[in-house]
Amino acid sequence: MAFNVRVLEINNLKQAEIELSKINCDKSGIQIMMNKAVFRIVKLEGISAKDANLLKQTFLAKGGEAAVGRGTADLSVAYTDVLLCATFKQYQMAIAQLKMQPWGLPTIAQAIEKVLISSENFPARSYYWENHSLSIIPRRTLVMGILNVTPDSFSDGGQYNKMDKALYHVEEMIQSGADIIDIGAESTRPYYGAEKISAQEEIERLGPLLEKVLSISTVPVSVDTYKSSVALESLRLGAHMINDIWGLQFDDNMAKVVAEYDVPVIIMHNQDTTHYQQDIMSEIGSFLQKSITIGIQAGIDPDKFIIDPGIGFGKTPEQNLIVMSRLEELRSLGYPILLGTSNKRFIGEVLGLPVEERVEGTGATVAIGIMKGSNIVRVHNVKVMARVAKMTDAMMRSDM
């Protein structure tokens, strides 16, 4: 008797439900089996050895696995990282038991539950302004078009710092598929020493153009700045979003300004060096979580955060490739992800190409970024990347 056999990759509960339905599994059976068909590995860092031993015992008892560091069992180390390996069903049973345990185990259980929920659920968002709206929904990656009004931007410096050229470019990007326009008046390129300018000069560069762009744009307009005074003036003029490359951690007043105007804010990971004491994704996650905490304490609505791993900022080309390969780990934070790779140095390093010849490399990063969970891509070449995004979205369907 002939038959077929193959390995399936089931990444979420919806896919599990679809595959179980395809084999004509009973509806009640589907509900039982779904949670057993999805497998997750969760990493916890800095867990006390005592708690780690109890975690291990709990997961082993439920049929899962837990790996801990050497010296954990005999308490010869104080802390350890833990790798939990289990199905959704095993996590549910273990979490329920851990919530009834003493010491810090209920808190650990809640943290595990939170990242599992975040990894499973799409971070849908809807933003509304007087004349615009923006929705982050499944299978519809948003495209943010870049407008640099600087003389020294690494990719298009000096091309659009004249009013007529800038406005024409905005209209061109919108017609090509831009969902958001992001305007920057100070080059923030991470390499080769971008010129730092004062907040006043940045406002003088930005203000007149921003007013014009806002008057013609049919999509929301974001302002790329890390200075609160520039953000304040931009929001007074009517800007819809703020894009802060220092994630609210450079200027102490930035979070207050964003909270006052109740607008979405992009918080990006950044640092002055390329040295990481711990795992790079762990440090990026910790930085972004700190930014979120700062924002929430200032009064920013949690639904207004969009996170950005900061490709090219405080990272070597090799580190950028690592972040790209593990981008899906940021989904555990539970916020929409913006990815900005357009024409960046690491693409040039891999391909051996100058800035003006990096469109194919950028396209590859956009496609992979979307596959790994990016919801917004920030790009220079809107026409091409909007097509890449649309095609990638179509291939990422899981309901067929």
N, C-alpha and C positions, 0 to 999 in steps of 0.2 A: 504494500500500500504506500503510495507516494504522499509525502507531507512536506511542509516548509517549516523552517525554524530560523529565528533571528533574534538578536538582542534588541530590546526596546529601551529608549531613554525617556523616562517619565520624570519631569522636573517639578511638577506641581499637582495639586489635587484635581484641578480641572482636567489635565491630561489623563490622570488616572481614571477619572469618571468616564471620559470618552473611550478609552481603550477597553474598559470593563463593559461598556455599553455595546461596543463593536462585537464582542463575543457572546452577546445576548445574555449577559449575566442578569439574574433577577434583581429588581430594584432594591430590595432590602439587602441583598448581597453586595451590591455596589456600595451602599453606604457603609457596610462593614469593612469591605476590602480597600476602599479608597485610602484610608489612613495607613494601611499596611503596605501600600504600593509606592509610597513616597518616602525616600530615605534622605536623611540630612546628617551632615557632620557639623557640629557646633564647637567652636573653640572658646574656652574661658581662660583668661589670663590672670595670674596673681591670686589664685584661690588658696586659702589656708589648707595645710596638709590634712587637718582634721576634717574639714568640710569635703575635701577632695576624696578622702577615703569613703565617706558616707555617700557621696555622689556615685562613686564606682560601685559600691554595694547595691545601691538603689537601681542603677541601670542594668547591672548584671542580673538582678532578680526579675527585671521586666523583659529580659531577652535581648537587651541592647549591650553595647560595649562602652567602656570608658578607659582611656589611656591616661596615665599620670606619670610624673617624673620619678626617676630613681630616688629613693630615700623617702618617698611619701608614706609607704606602708608602715615603716618603723618610726615615722615622725622625725627622722634625722635632718629633714629640711623643713623650713617653716612654711614655705609657699611653693606652689607648683602651677604650671599651666595644665589644662585638662582638655582632651579631645573626646567629645561624646559622639557616638556613632549609633544611630537608631532610626527606626521608622517613626512616622508621625504618631502612630498608635502607641508605640513604646514611650515616646516623649510624653504623651498625654497621661499615661499611667504613672510615669516617674514623677512628673511635675505635680500631680495630685498628691502623691505621697510626700514629696519634698516640702510642700506647703504646710504640712502638719508636723514637720521636724523642728527641733530647737536651733539655737544659734543663728547663723546667717543664712541657713538653707532656704527659708521662704523667700528671701530677697533674691537669692540666686535663681530659684525656680521662676520667679516673676521675670527676671532678666532673660532667661532662656525662652520663656513663653513669648516675650515681646519680640525677640529677634526672629523666632519662627513665624510669628504672625506677619512681621514686616517683610520677610523673604517670600511669603506666600501671596500677599495682597498687593495689587498694583497701587502705587501712590497717587490716585486720582485727585485732581485739584481743579477748581473753577475760580477764576478771578474776574471781577467785574469793576469797570470804571464808568464814568459818565457816558463816554462814546465808544468804548472798546470792551471786549471780553476775551478771555483766553482760557482754554481748557486743556488739561493734561489727561489724556484718556488712553486706553490700551490700543496698540497697533497704530498710533498716530504720533510719530516723533515730530516734535516742533523744531523749526529751523530758525536760529537767531542769526541775522545778518549783521556783520561788523562794519561800522562806519568810524574810521579813525580820522580825526581832524587834527592830526599831529604831523610835524615835519619829519619825525624820526621813528615812526613805527617800523618794526622789523619787516613787515610784509608789504605794506602799501603806504609807507610814510611819504607825505607830501602830495599824494594823488588827489585827496579829497578835502584839502584845507582851504579851498576856495568855495564860496557859497553856492554858485551855480553848479559846479561839478558835484558837490556833496548832495545837493537836493536831487539832481538827476540820478545819482547812484542810489539814493534811498528809493526813488520810484522804480528804478530798475530791479532792485532787490525784492521789493514787494511784488512786482509783476512776475518775478522768477520763483516766488514761493516762500518768501520770508514771513514768518509768523510774528517775529519780534525784531525790532531794530535796536542795536546796542551801540551807543555813541561814546567814544572815549576821546578826551581832549589832552591827556597826558600819556605818553608812551609808557607802558608797564612791561615792556619786553624784559625777560629775565636775564638775557645775556648781552654782552657788549656795551654795558653801561648806558641805559636810557637816561635822557636828560630829566632831572627832577625840576619841577616848576612849582611856584607858590600856588596856594589855593586861589588867590586873587587872579593870577594869570590864567589859571585853569578855567575859572568862571568867565573871564573875558573872552577866552577862546570859544568856550562852550555855549554861553548864553544866547547870543544872537542866532546861531545856527539851530540850537535846540528849539527855540521859539518857532522858527520856520518849519523845521521837521515836524513838530507837533501839529502845525496847522495843515500839513498835507498828508501826514501818515494815516493810513487806514488800519494800521496794526499798532499794538502797544510799543512804547519806546522806553528802553532801559538806558540808564547812565552808568558808565563804567568809571567809578571813582572810589577811593578809600578815605576821602576827606569829608568829614561831616558837614563843613560849611558849603562845600560844592554840592553835596547831596541835598542839603536844605534848599539851596537856591534852585537846583534842578527840579525838586518836587514842588516848590512854589510856582515854577513856570508851567508845571503840569506833567512832568515825567511820571511814568507809570511804575517803574521798577528801579531798584538800585543793584548794581553788580559790584561787590566789594572783594577785591583780590586778597584782602587780608582778613576776611571773615569776621568783621566787627572787632578785631583785636588790635588794630593799629591806632584808631581814633576812639577814645572813650565815649565820645558823644554820638558816634554813628548809630548805635542801636537805638538811642533815644529818638533820633531824627526819624528813623524808619518806623518806629513804633507810633510816633506822633501822626505820621501820614498813613499808617496802616497799609503799606504796600508790600508786594513780594520782594524778597531780598535774596540774592545769590551770594552764598558764603563759600569762599574758596580756600582750600588749604594752601599755605605758603610758609616759607621760612627762609632765613638769610643764608643758610649753608645747605650742603647736600649730605650732611652727616646725620644718620639715624641710629640712635642707641638701641632701639628695639626694631621689631619687624616693621617695615615701612607702612603696610596697610593698617597696622595697629596704631601707629603714630598719626596717620592721616585721620583715622576714625576718632581718635582721642581729641585731636585739634578741632575737628568739625563739631564734636559733641560739646566741647567747651564753648564754641561760637554759638551753638544753639542755646546753651544755658545762659550765656550773656544776653542773648536776644530775648529769651523768655522772661528773664528777670527785669528787663527794661520795658516789657509789655508787648513784645511782638507776638502776634498770633502764630502758634506752631505751624499752622497750615500755610504760612507765608514763606517758609524757608525752602530754598532750593540749594542743594549742595553740589560742589564742584571739586574734584580731586586735585585740581591745580597742575595739570600736565605742563611740564616745562618750568615750573616755578619751584626752586629749592630741590631740584632733582636732576641727576645726570641723565644722559640719553638712555643708558642701561636701566636706570631706575624707572624712567618713564615707561619703558617696555614692560617692566614688571607690574607696574600699576595698571597698565592696559590689560595685561593678561589676567589680572585678579580683580578687575573693576566690579564684578558682581558682588564682592564682599561688602561694598558700600550700601547695598540694598538693605542690609541688616539695620541701618539707621532709620529706615522708614520714610525717607523724604525723596522727592523727585531729584534726579541726577542730571546735571548739565555737564557736557563734555566739550572742552575747547582744545582741539588738537591741530587746528587748521594751519598748514604750512610750517609747522614748528620744527625746531632744529633736529629733534630725534628722528624725524622722518627723513630729513636731509642726510643725517649720519648713516642711516640704514641704506638708503638708495644712492648716496653719493651725488645728490642733486642740489642745485641752488633753490632759493625760495620760490622763484617763478615756475619751477618745474615739479612741484610737489603735489599736484592735484590728485594724481592716482594714489599716492601714498596717503593723502588726507582721506580719500574715499575709502580706503581699506580701514583706517581707524574709525571712521564714522560707522561703517557697517558692523565691525566687531563691537564697537561701543554700544550700539543699539542692541545687539544680540546679548550683551552682558548687562543690560539694564538702563542705559542712558535714555532719558526722556526728552532732552533738548540737546541739540548740537549747535555750537557756536562756530560759524564759518565765514570765510571771505567770499568764496565762489558759491553763491546761493543757488544758482541755476543747476549746477552739476550736483551739489550735495543734497539738494532737495530731491533730486531723482534717485540718488543713492539711498536716501532715507526712505523714500516711498517704496522702492523695490525691496529693501531689507524688511520693512514693516510687513509687506505682503508675504514674504517667506517665513516670517516669524509667527504666522497664524498657528494656533494650537487647537482650533475648534473644527478641524476638517476631518 
